[in-house]
Amino acid sequence: MQTANLINGQWTHGGGDTFGVINPADDQLLAEVPMSGRQETLAAIDAASEALAPWQERTARDRADVLHELSRLLLEQAPRIGRILTMEQGKPMAESLGEIGYAASFLDWAAEEGCRIYGDTIPASSNNKRILVLKQPVGVTGAITPWNFPVAMITRKLGPALAAGCTQVIKPAEDTPLSALALGELACEAGVPPGVINIITGDPVAISDAMLGDPRLRKLSFTGSTEVGRILMQKASTNLTRLSLELGGHAPLIVFDDADLDIAVAGTLACKFRNMGQTCISANRFIVHDSIHDAFIQKLQDSVSALVVGNGLHEGVHVGPLINDPAIEKVQQHVDTAVASGATLVCGGSTTPIESMSDRFYQPTILMDVTPEMLICQEETFGPIVPVVRFTEDDEAVRLANATPYGLAAYFFTNDASRVIRVSEALEYGIVGVNDGAPSTAQAPFGGVKHSGYGREGGRYVMDEYLETKYVSWQFTD
Ligand code: NAD
């Protein structure tokens, strides 16, 4: 298992402080990795700056070939890297393999988009002039990523950055650096030149300060909490560093009276219990029509009771441990405060003991009689909890859904075509799933509005995040 920083194609421990990476399922110490700071970040930016010109000079097809090779290696080694991912993050092995496929798809998609970076010609105002619009790589970029999708959140940034001709310095989350370092090893094997990808583990404040304090780093792409996104936005003002901010969510899921309840329950399972509810697009508030409320809860309870909680490395497990102790405390607080304010526990509601394991396994939980002012309806929970609120009128459901500063993903279930259009347009979110609990895919522009940030990752749109637009106004001299 790789445990060093990758700087300029070299694996370096640096000889300084380290920090431990723990398996959340059983508290086993998996590895010690470098506690890097300013010095290592500047060395990584030096390397990324040196590597920039030769990388840009390669053809787009040449860069695409390297990215496709990285994708191929990632898929080939999915069982090994998936195991590292499950051990450091907790998600079931089947989901880790799914994440690796998803991560590889961003590399392949971006590789092809990089070959289609088109400029423009624009008619000029006099016939002895021509206007050419060029799309050029931003330069050295940074990526700061979260622990919930430790491989895919990197490739969603790395793929388009490299395809566009940029180089990158990556700081993975402290909880999950090992799968990121494993990805770095594959990048070297795939032929990514030294300095084009650099990965440093360590102190988030020191590393991000060094990134945003250095004018050579022209763009930072961050995925994480809204709180940290705000801090980075303030610090980015020093060098006017370009930002993409993929931040927190608080997704509503509406079940209308005409919904197919089997599809609504399947969508709920997909978007609530995947990754133990720790995804930014996890549904966090369930807004269910009065007339089908009891039937929905019954069907959901039947399905939830079949979910197996346990160590993600074990066959047949659907729900692993939450990432750390504060995560368990937050989930318990959301459940307890809801129950104390009148919510009814349908099932779950506490951690569940598992032999020889940590106490971070939370039972899949359903709460009904939830009201919008409860804490669980105000904050992102990041856990396997389904809080259900009733509604009677469509307008009321949309108003409840939009009553949050967040705007990442929203879901609704209906078979009424005009409602599909009306509600999709009224929801103040960057992503809307209609009868679909799993809308994320490499070809779509993933991202949020309001306090969920800005910028889009995926699809053709992501390339703009790593490109500058320049125009050349050319006057003939003869
Ligand atoms: P986090 O903001 O605590 O951490 C994210 C990254 O920021 C980590 O690498 C961390 O080391 C770093 N960081 C932490 N404090 C920092 C600071 N003061 N300065 C600079 N960097 C700092 O978030 P998290 O707990 O790792 O991830 C969960 C959050 O991420 C949730 O809110 C979730 O919704 C969000 N998320 C959003 C998306 C999206 O695409 N919108 C995807 C996944 C996760």
Boltz pocket constraint, residues with backbone or C-beta under 6 A from the ligand:
constraints:
  - pocket:
      binder: B
      contacts: [[A, 144], [A, 145], [A, 146], [A, 147], [A, 148], [A, 149], [A, 153], [A, 171], [A, 172], [A, 173], [A, 174], [A, 202], [A, 204], [A, 205], [A, 208], [A, 223], [A, 224], [A, 225], [A, 226], [A, 228], [A, 229], [A, 231], [A, 232], [A, 245], [A, 246], [A, 247], [A, 248], [A, 249], [A, 279], [A, 280], [A, 281], [A, 380], [A, 408], [A, 448], [A, 452]]
      max_distance: 6.0
